Amino acid sequence: MGTNLHVQLTYDEKAKRFDCRNRLDEVIASLLNGDVFTLDHLNTTVLGTVKFSPECKPYGFYFESNDGQLKVELTDGMKGYVEIQDQDKVMK
């Protein structure tokens, strides 16, 4: 089982993906189509999946909750949680 870490999203234009940065501003994971992500939204957490659609501007990525009730375009600065399997990347 991995560790859930609080992250902030930043878009990497060159790689065309969202990077997940920890509180030390280190990239600890990247999000692509189909990746699980827990969105920190309006003081609550929502489990869902990152999806891609070319119609979703400006980056093409959006978050959809597991129950389908919430769809949000991913943008720079969004916060949430990712599960990290590699214990070497977990902040001490």
N, C-alpha and C positions, 0 to 999 in steps of 0.2 A: 504494500500500500504506500502511496506517495504522500507528499505534504502539500497542503493547499497554501499558496502564498498570495498575498494581496499585491496587485500589480497595477500599473498605469500603462495604457496603450499609446504607442507612437507608430505612425505609418512610415514604413521604409519604402520610399519611392523606387529605389533601384531594384529591390527584391520583390516589390509588389505584394507586401504582406504587412501585417501588424506585428510589431515586436512588443513583448511584455517586459516592462522594466520594474525592477524592485525599488525599494526606497533609497538605495544607493545609486540609482540610475543605471544599473547594469542590466543588460538584456539577458533574461533567464529562460525565455521561451518565445516562440513565434506562433501566430495564429493563421491558419489557412482554412479553406472550405472544408467543413465537416468536423472541425476540432470542437471539443467540449470546452465551454467557458461558463463561468458563473459571473453574471453581471451584478455590479453593485449599483442598484437603481433606486433612487428615492428612499434612501435609508433602509433598504431591504436587499436581500440577495435573491437572484433569479437564475436557476440552472437552465442551460440551453446549449445551443450549437451555433457556431459561426457558419454562415452561408454566403455564397457569392452570387451576384446578379449584375450583369453589365449595366442594367438600368438603375442601379443604386449608386448615386453620385455622392461624393466625388471619387470614392475609392473602390466601390463595387462590393464591399463587404457589409453584412448586417448580422445582427444577433436575433435568433428566434428562440423563445422560451420553449421548453419541452411540451407544454400544454398548448402551444400555438397562439396564446392570448397576447403575447408581446413580441413586436418586431421593431427593432431599433437599428438605424444605420450606425456602424462603427465609426468613431471619429477620434482624432488625437485627443488625449487627455482623459478618455473614459477610464473608469476604474472597475476592477473586478478581481476574480481569483482564478488561478490556474493550478492544476495539480502537477507537481514536479516529482518524478520518479528517482532522479539522480541525487542522492543525498549530498554530493559534493557541491551542488548548486544551492542548497538550502542555506540561508543566512544563519550565522551562529549568533 
